[in-house]
Amino acid sequence: LDEPRILICLLCRQAVRPGRGIETHFRNMHKYTGDKLKAVLSFCDKQGFQDPTKVPLPANGSKAIPQLPKLGG
């Protein structure tokens, strides 16, 4: 079973949509420009990230993902 491949920004812990969503996120939220932004986009282009709004949620009782904050239990 393949694991979902979604991009979680480690700076703000927000799920980021692939394609233009990555550029928009890093440009607007973190003020990345120039070579810094190009490096992020180049890396992300090769990863095959999925749209986080289209990935099914894990089943209840699934193990927590350590990099993500726990909300409400």
GUKETI-563249 format. One record per residue (C-alpha): z, x, y; residue in three letters; residue number from 1. Coordinates in nm, 2 decimals. Layout:
N
<pt z="Z" x="X" y="Y" type="ALA" seq="NUM"/>
...
This chain:
73
<pt z="0.00" x="0.00" y="0.00" type="LEU" seq="1"/>
<pt z="-0.10" x="0.15" y="0.33" type="ASP" seq="2"/>
<pt z="0.16" x="0.17" y="0.60" type="GLU" seq="3"/>
<pt z="0.07" x="0.03" y="0.94" type="PRO" seq="4"/>
<pt z="-0.05" x="0.29" y="1.20" type="ARG" seq="5"/>
<pt z="0.08" x="0.18" y="1.53" type="ILE" seq="6"/>
<pt z="0.15" x="0.40" y="1.84" type="LEU" seq="7"/>
<pt z="0.51" x="0.39" y="1.96" type="ILE" seq="8"/>
<pt z="0.55" x="0.58" y="2.29" type="CYS" seq="9"/>
<pt z="0.84" x="0.82" y="2.24" type="LEU" seq="10"/>
<pt z="0.90" x="0.83" y="2.62" type="LEU" seq="11"/>
<pt z="0.98" x="0.45" y="2.66" type="CYS" seq="12"/>
<pt z="0.97" x="0.32" y="2.29" type="ARG" seq="13"/>
<pt z="0.70" x="0.07" y="2.37" type="GLN" seq="14"/>
<pt z="0.43" x="-0.02" y="2.12" type="ALA" seq="15"/>
<pt z="0.09" x="0.08" y="2.27" type="VAL" seq="16"/>
<pt z="-0.24" x="-0.10" y="2.20" type="ARG" seq="17"/>
<pt z="-0.52" x="0.14" y="2.09" type="PRO" seq="18"/>
<pt z="-0.84" x="0.21" y="2.29" type="GLY" seq="19"/>
<pt z="-0.80" x="0.15" y="2.67" type="ARG" seq="20"/>
<pt z="-0.44" x="0.04" y="2.61" type="GLY" seq="21"/>
<pt z="-0.34" x="0.40" y="2.55" type="ILE" seq="22"/>
<pt z="-0.50" x="0.53" y="2.87" type="GLU" seq="23"/>
<pt z="-0.36" x="0.24" y="3.07" type="THR" seq="24"/>
<pt z="-0.01" x="0.29" y="2.93" type="HIS" seq="25"/>
<pt z="0.01" x="0.66" y="3.00" type="PHE" seq="26"/>
<pt z="-0.16" x="0.65" y="3.33" type="ARG" seq="27"/>
<pt z="0.04" x="0.36" y="3.47" type="ASN" seq="28"/>
<pt z="0.38" x="0.38" y="3.30" type="MET" seq="29"/>
<pt z="0.42" x="0.76" y="3.29" type="HIS" seq="30"/>
<pt z="0.17" x="0.87" y="3.57" type="LYS" seq="31"/>
<pt z="-0.03" x="1.10" y="3.34" type="TYR" seq="32"/>
<pt z="-0.35" x="1.24" y="3.49" type="THR" seq="33"/>
<pt z="-0.60" x="1.52" y="3.44" type="GLY" seq="34"/>
<pt z="-0.56" x="1.75" y="3.14" type="ASP" seq="35"/>
<pt z="-0.23" x="1.60" y="3.03" type="LYS" seq="36"/>
<pt z="-0.38" x="1.25" y="3.00" type="LEU" seq="37"/>
<pt z="-0.70" x="1.39" y="2.83" type="LYS" seq="38"/>
<pt z="-0.48" x="1.57" y="2.57" type="ALA" seq="39"/>
<pt z="-0.30" x="1.24" y="2.48" type="VAL" seq="40"/>
<pt z="-0.62" x="1.05" y="2.46" type="LEU" seq="41"/>
<pt z="-0.79" x="1.32" y="2.25" type="SER" seq="42"/>
<pt z="-0.50" x="1.32" y="2.01" type="PHE" seq="43"/>
<pt z="-0.49" x="0.94" y="1.99" type="CYS" seq="44"/>
<pt z="-0.86" x="0.91" y="1.93" type="ASP" seq="45"/>
<pt z="-0.83" x="1.08" y="1.60" type="LYS" seq="46"/>
<pt z="-0.54" x="0.87" y="1.46" type="GLN" seq="47"/>
<pt z="-0.69" x="0.53" y="1.39" type="GLY" seq="48"/>
<pt z="-0.40" x="0.34" y="1.54" type="PHE" seq="49"/>
<pt z="-0.38" x="-0.04" y="1.49" type="GLN" seq="50"/>
<pt z="-0.31" x="-0.31" y="1.75" type="ASP" seq="51"/>
<pt z="0.06" x="-0.37" y="1.73" type="PRO" seq="52"/>
<pt z="0.01" x="-0.74" y="1.80" type="THR" seq="53"/>
<pt z="-0.19" x="-0.78" y="1.48" type="LYS" seq="54"/>
<pt z="0.02" x="-0.58" y="1.24" type="VAL" seq="55"/>
<pt z="0.24" x="-0.81" y="1.02" type="PRO" seq="56"/>
<pt z="0.62" x="-0.78" y="1.07" type="LEU" seq="57"/>
<pt z="0.82" x="-0.61" y="0.79" type="PRO" seq="58"/>
<pt z="0.99" x="-0.85" y="0.55" type="ALA" seq="59"/>
<pt z="1.35" x="-0.94" y="0.62" type="ASN" seq="60"/>
<pt z="1.59" x="-0.68" y="0.47" type="GLY" seq="61"/>
<pt z="1.34" x="-0.40" y="0.51" type="SER" seq="62"/>
<pt z="1.47" x="-0.06" y="0.59" type="LYS" seq="63"/>
<pt z="1.50" x="0.01" y="0.97" type="ALA" seq="64"/>
<pt z="1.26" x="0.25" y="1.14" type="ILE" seq="65"/>
<pt z="1.49" x="0.52" y="1.28" type="PRO" seq="66"/>
<pt z="1.27" x="0.59" y="1.59" type="GLN" seq="67"/>
<pt z="1.29" x="0.23" y="1.70" type="LEU" seq="68"/>
<pt z="1.59" x="0.06" y="1.87" type="PRO" seq="69"/>
<pt z="1.77" x="-0.21" y="1.68" type="LYS" seq="70"/>
<pt z="1.78" x="-0.55" y="1.86" type="LEU" seq="71"/>
<pt z="2.02" x="-0.83" y="1.77" type="GLY" seq="72"/>
<pt z="2.13" x="-0.72" y="1.43" type="GLY" seq="73"/>
